[in-house]
Amino acid sequence: MQYITCHWFIKIDFHWNLCECTGKTHFFRWNNAVLVGVGGFLLVISISCLVFHIWVKTQRPREQTIFKLGRLYLSIQIAINLWRMGGANTEFSVYDFSKIKEATNNFSIGNKLGQGGFGPVYKGRLRNGHKIAVKILQTSSLQGLLEFQNEIQLIAKVQHKNLVKLLGCCTQGDREKMLVYEYMENKSLDNFIFDIIKGRRLNWSKRLRIIDGTAQGLLYLHNYSRICIVLRDFKASNILLDSVMNPKVSDFGVARIFCSNMAESNTTRIVGTHGYIPPEYAFEGVCSTKTDVFSFGVLILEIISGKKTAQFYQYNGKLYNLIAYAWQLWIDEKWSEMTYCPPENENQEIERCVHVALLCVQESAEDRPAMERVVMMLNTKNMSLPPPKQPPYFHVNPSEEEVSSCNITISITLER
């Protein structure tokens, strides 16, 4: 009897322990399920917050861009309406889209002149026989709209024989924006000075006339127009040639307006073309009329030599960029070796041009002459010129990547 009782207690104790283990297992399972559920909920909340944060960050710039585009469309339309009401320049026209479409043969490939930074350019002929060049703005391009606005606002204020003439503009809804220019038969200067065969059409007298005409255009923009204008992207491809090779400065899309009492300004956005940008503008964002003077000096060297500023040339077993190459030849009194062909009867004029170019590309903006003095130095034969100083960007023995580099238009934003 005692044995049976003990066995019963053992069975009860075993059953109690079994129930206790089963309860703990269910508790742990429930606890884990709660933890997994809470963790999953927190994970979903975290992912949702992250997605929302990314959406806000991307949506805000998008909304800001749309807002800027809207303001630009409005300001452009206001400017165009002013032209329609008989604004400052009665020669500026607002063309119907149908007429431009007809003039360019429905923008056919055969009429395409080239591709600009913000859209294609087409040649055309109006019903009255006048030839035109039409630059089309790429749709939804904020920078393109800025350039469009810049050009139609500046054209009323600048008129000179050495500036390309903007005849008018054309709009089709909110998306199509076009600028209509006078057609230049011989296109841009770079097509001639960097081409051996075409370059023969530019003898020394024509090259010297192009240098002088281009200088006159820059002088007008800096000194004699109603507002002081700095082009900032002055280069060979922006000099257009008419049927008799007269030069005309073009492309005011990134030009900057200066007040009469403003000598220079600072900007965080650097625009221009590699090889033409002076050091104070490239590295510090300081822009002034001396920015264009530096670019003009580079252009003179390109016209005289037929060589591109962004490439490298060998001298005394070393490689130099065009500015340094010209400087080395100058101090060694061998400047004539850089000319695209032997001078004819203009030896002194060409030497003077090289001298003026080296004065224009001096490292310090204060050492460079203003365009008024540049024109005077180019056209006064008996005028003594100061000796130039060593120019900047004095690269020697560049890498293979630098040697293979080409002219590219750049836009840089500096941190402030």
C-alpha positions in Angstrom: 0.0 0.0 0.0 2.8 2.4 0.8 4.5 1.5 -2.4 1.4 2.3 -4.4 1.1 5.8 -2.7 4.7 6.7 -3.5 4.3 5.7 -7.1 1.2 7.9 -7.3 3.2 10.9 -6.0 5.9 10.2 -8.5 3.4 10.1 -11.3 1.9 13.4 -10.1 5.3 15.0 -9.8 6.2 13.9 -13.3 3.0 15.2 -14.7 3.5 18.6 -13.0 7.0 18.9 -14.4 5.8 18.0 -17.9 3.0 20.7 -17.7 5.6 23.2 -16.4 7.9 22.6 -19.4 5.0 22.7 -21.9 3.9 26.1 -20.4 7.4 27.5 -20.7 7.6 26.4 -24.3 4.3 28.1 -25.2 5.5 31.2 -23.4 8.7 31.4 -25.3 7.0 30.8 -28.5 4.5 33.5 -27.8 7.3 35.9 -26.7 9.3 35.2 -29.9 6.2 35.8 -32.0 5.6 39.1 -30.3 9.3 40.1 -30.8 9.2 39.1 -34.5 6.0 41.0 -35.0 7.3 44.2 -33.2 10.6 43.9 -35.1 8.8 43.5 -38.4 6.5 46.5 -37.7 9.5 48.6 -36.8 11.3 47.5 -39.9 8.3 48.5 -42.1 8.1 51.8 -40.3 11.9 52.4 -40.9 11.7 51.5 -44.5 8.6 53.7 -45.0 10.4 56.6 -43.3 13.5 56.1 -45.5 11.4 55.9 -48.7 9.5 59.1 -47.6 12.8 60.9 -46.9 14.2 59.9 -50.3 11.0 61.0 -52.0 11.1 64.4 -50.2 14.7 64.9 -51.1 14.1 64.1 -54.8 10.7 65.8 -55.0 11.9 69.2 -53.6 14.6 69.8 -56.2 12.1 68.6 -58.9 9.5 71.1 -57.6 12.1 73.8 -57.4 13.2 73.1 -61.0 9.6 73.2 -62.2 9.1 76.5 -60.4 12.2 78.0 -62.0 11.1 76.7 -65.4 7.7 78.3 -64.9 9.3 81.7 -63.9 11.6 81.5 -66.9 8.8 80.7 -69.3 6.9 83.7 -67.9 9.9 86.1 -68.1 10.6 85.0 -71.7 7.0 85.5 -72.7 7.1 89.0 -71.2 10.2 89.8 -73.1 8.7 88.5 -76.3 5.5 90.5 -75.7 7.6 93.7 -75.3 9.1 93.0 -78.7 5.6 92.5 -80.2 4.6 95.9 -78.7 7.5 97.6 -80.5 10.3 97.3 -78.0 13.8 98.9 -78.1 14.8 97.1 -81.3 12.3 97.4 -84.2 14.4 95.0 -86.3 13.8 92.2 -83.9 10.9 89.9 -85.1 8.8 87.2 -83.5 8.4 84.6 -86.2 5.5 82.2 -86.7 6.4 78.6 -86.3 4.9 77.7 -89.6 7.2 80.1 -91.4 10.3 78.8 -89.7 9.2 75.2 -90.4 8.8 76.1 -94.1 12.1 78.0 -94.2 14.1 75.0 -92.9 12.2 72.4 -95.0 10.6 71.0 -91.9 13.9 71.0 -90.1 15.4 68.5 -92.5 18.7 66.7 -91.9 20.0 68.4 -95.1 19.5 71.8 -93.5 21.2 70.9 -90.2 24.3 73.0 -89.6 25.4 71.4 -86.4 24.6 70.6 -82.8 25.0 73.3 -80.1 25.3 72.8 -76.4 21.5 73.0 -75.9 20.1 72.1 -79.2 20.5 71.7 -83.0 21.1 74.6 -85.5 19.4 74.6 -88.9 19.8 76.9 -91.9 16.8 78.2 -93.7 15.5 80.6 -96.3 12.5 82.9 -95.8 10.0 83.7 -98.5 11.7 87.1 -99.1 15.0 85.2 -99.9 16.8 86.1 -96.7 19.0 83.3 -95.3 18.7 82.5 -91.6 20.2 80.2 -89.0 17.7 78.7 -86.4 19.0 77.5 -83.1 16.4 75.2 -81.4 16.3 75.0 -77.6 16.2 71.5 -76.2 12.9 71.0 -74.4 12.8 71.1 -70.6 16.4 72.4 -70.4 16.7 74.9 -67.6 20.2 76.0 -68.7 18.9 76.3 -72.3 16.1 78.5 -71.1 18.5 80.7 -69.3 20.6 81.1 -72.4 17.5 81.8 -74.5 16.4 84.5 -72.0 19.9 85.9 -71.9 20.2 86.4 -75.6 16.8 88.0 -76.3 17.4 90.4 -73.4 20.8 91.4 -74.6 20.1 91.8 -78.3 18.3 95.1 -77.8 21.4 96.6 -76.2 24.1 95.5 -78.6 24.5 96.4 -82.3 27.9 96.3 -84.0 29.3 95.1 -87.4 31.5 92.6 -85.6 28.6 91.0 -83.6 26.3 88.4 -85.2 22.8 89.7 -85.6 19.9 88.1 -83.8 17.0 88.6 -86.1 14.3 87.4 -83.7 12.8 84.4 -82.0 10.0 81.8 -82.4 7.9 80.0 -79.9 5.5 77.1 -80.2 3.6 76.5 -77.0 5.7 76.1 -73.9 8.1 73.5 -75.3 9.5 74.9 -78.6 11.9 77.9 -78.2 14.0 79.1 -81.2 16.5 81.9 -81.9 16.8 83.2 -85.4 20.1 84.6 -86.5 21.5 86.1 -89.7 23.1 83.3 -91.7 26.9 83.3 -91.9 28.0 81.7 -95.1 31.4 80.4 -93.9 30.2 79.2 -90.5 32.8 79.3 -87.6 36.4 80.3 -87.5 37.6 77.0 -86.1 36.6 75.2 -89.4 39.3 77.2 -91.1 42.3 77.7 -88.8 42.4 74.1 -87.7 42.0 72.6 -91.2 45.1 72.5 -93.5 43.1 72.7 -96.7 40.5 75.2 -95.6 43.2 77.2 -93.9 44.7 78.2 -97.2 41.7 80.4 -97.8 42.9 82.6 -94.9 46.1 84.3 -96.0 47.9 86.5 -93.6 46.0 89.7 -94.4 42.7 87.9 -93.8 43.9 86.4 -90.5 45.1 89.8 -89.3 41.8 91.4 -90.3 40.0 88.7 -88.4 42.1 89.4 -85.3 41.4 93.1 -85.6 37.6 92.7 -86.3 37.2 90.3 -83.3 39.1 92.8 -81.1 36.7 95.5 -82.2 33.7 93.4 -81.3 35.0 92.7 -77.9 36.0 96.4 -77.3 32.4 97.4 -78.2 30.9 94.9 -75.7 33.3 96.0 -72.9 33.3 99.7 -73.5 30.8 101.1 -75.9 27.6 99.2 -75.7 24.9 100.5 -73.4 25.9 97.8 -70.9 29.3 96.2 -70.2 29.1 92.5 -71.4 31.6 89.8 -70.6 31.2 86.8 -72.8 32.9 84.2 -70.6 33.0 81.6 -73.3 35.0 83.4 -76.0 36.6 80.9 -78.4 37.2 80.2 -82.1 34.0 78.2 -82.6 32.0 81.3 -81.4 33.5 83.5 -84.1 31.4 83.3 -87.3 32.6 84.4 -90.8 30.4 86.0 -93.4 30.7 85.5 -97.2 33.9 87.7 -97.3 35.4 86.3 -94.2 34.5 89.3 -91.9 34.4 88.0 -88.3 31.4 88.3 -86.0 31.3 87.4 -82.4 28.3 85.1 -81.5 26.7 83.2 -78.6 25.7 85.5 -75.7 24.0 82.6 -73.9 26.4 82.6 -70.9 27.4 86.2 -71.1 27.4 88.3 -68.0 26.3 91.9 -67.6 28.4 94.3 -65.6 27.3 97.6 -64.1 29.3 100.6 -65.1 30.9 100.9 -61.7 31.7 97.1 -61.3 35.2 96.0 -62.2 34.7 92.3 -61.4 32.4 89.9 -59.8 32.5 86.5 -58.0 30.5 83.5 -59.2 30.2 79.9 -58.0 29.4 78.7 -61.5 32.3 78.6 -63.9 31.4 78.4 -67.5 33.8 78.3 -70.5 36.0 76.1 -72.6 39.2 74.3 -71.5 42.2 76.2 -72.6 40.5 79.6 -72.8 39.8 80.2 -69.1 42.1 82.4 -67.0 43.4 81.1 -63.6 41.6 83.6 -61.4 38.2 82.6 -63.0 38.9 78.8 -63.1 40.1 78.6 -59.5 38.5 81.5 -57.6 35.4 82.3 -59.7 36.6 85.9 -60.2 35.1 87.2 -63.5 35.9 90.5 -65.2 36.5 92.0 -68.7 40.1 90.6 -68.3 38.5 87.1 -68.5 37.7 87.8 -72.2 41.1 89.5 -72.7 42.8 86.2 -71.7 40.6 84.2 -74.1 41.3 86.7 -76.8 45.0 86.2 -76.3 44.6 82.5 -76.7 42.6 83.0 -79.9 45.3 85.1 -81.4 47.8 82.3 -80.8 45.5 79.8 -82.4 44.9 82.1 -85.5 48.6 82.7 -85.9 49.7 79.1 -85.4 46.8 77.0 -86.6 47.2 75.0 -83.4 44.6 74.2 -80.7 45.0 75.5 -77.2 44.0 72.2 -75.6 46.6 70.1 -77.3 50.4 69.8 -76.7 53.4 70.5 -78.9 57.0 69.4 -78.8 59.9 71.8 -78.4 63.5 71.0 -77.3 62.5 67.4 -76.4 59.6 68.5 -74.1 55.8 68.9 -74.6 54.1 72.2 -73.9 50.5 73.5 -74.2 50.0 76.2 -76.8 50.5 79.1 -74.4 53.7 77.7 -73.0 54.9 76.7 -76.4 54.4 80.2 -77.7 56.2 81.6 -74.6 59.2 79.3 -75.1 59.6 80.3 -78.8 59.2 84.0 -77.8 62.0 84.0 -75.2 64.2 82.0 -77.6 63.4 84.6 -80.3 62.0 81.9 -82.6 58.4 83.0 -82.6 58.2 82.6 -86.4 58.5 78.8 -86.0 54.9 78.7 -84.5 53.3 80.4 -87.6 51.0 78.1 -89.7 53.1 79.1 -92.8 56.0 81.5 -93.4 55.0 85.2 -93.2 54.7 87.0 -96.5 55.0 90.8 -96.1 53.4 91.0 -92.7 56.3 89.9 -90.6 56.2 92.8 -88.2 52.4 92.7 -87.9 52.5 89.0 -87.0 55.3 89.5 -84.5 53.2 92.3 -82.9 50.2 90.0 -82.7 52.2 87.3 -80.9 53.6 90.0 -78.5 50.1 91.3 -77.8 48.7 87.8 -77.3 51.4 87.0 -74.7 50.5 90.2 -72.9 46.8 89.2 -72.9 47.5 85.7 -71.4 49.6 86.9 -68.4 48.8 85.1 -65.2 47.7 88.2 -63.2 44.5 89.9 -64.5 46.0 93.3 -63.4 49.0 92.7 -65.8 46.7 92.1 -68.8 45.8 95.2 -70.9 42.1 96.2 -71.3 40.6 95.7 -74.7 40.9 99.4 -75.5 44.6 99.2 -75.1 44.8 95.9 -77.0 43.1 97.4 -80.0 45.5 100.4 -79.8 48.6 98.1 -79.6 47.4 96.0 -82.6 46.9 99.1 -84.8 49.7 101.4 -83.8 52.9 100.2 -85.5 55.3 102.6 -83.8 53.9 102.0 -80.3 56.4 100.3 -77.9 55.1 97.3 -76.0 56.1 96.2 -72.5 57.8 92.8 -72.2 55.3 90.0 -71.3 55.6 87.8 -68.2 55.6 84.1 -68.1 52.0 82.9 -68.6 50.1 80.4 -66.4 49.3 76.7 -67.1 52.9 76.1 -67.8 52.5 72.3 -68.3 55.5 70.3 -69.3 55.6 66.6 -70.2 51.9 65.9 -69.7 50.4 62.5 -69.3 49.0 60.5 -72.2 45.4 61.3 -71.0 46.3 65.1 -71.2 47.8 64.8 -74.6 44.7 63.1 -76.0 42.4 65.7 -74.4 40.3 67.9 -76.7 38.4 71.2 -76.5 35.4 70.7 -74.3 33.0 73.2 -72.9 32.9 73.0 -69.1 30.6 74.2 -66.4 31.9 73.9 -62.8 30.3 74.9 -59.5 32.7 76.1 -56.9 32.2 75.6 -53.2 31.9 78.8 -51.1 
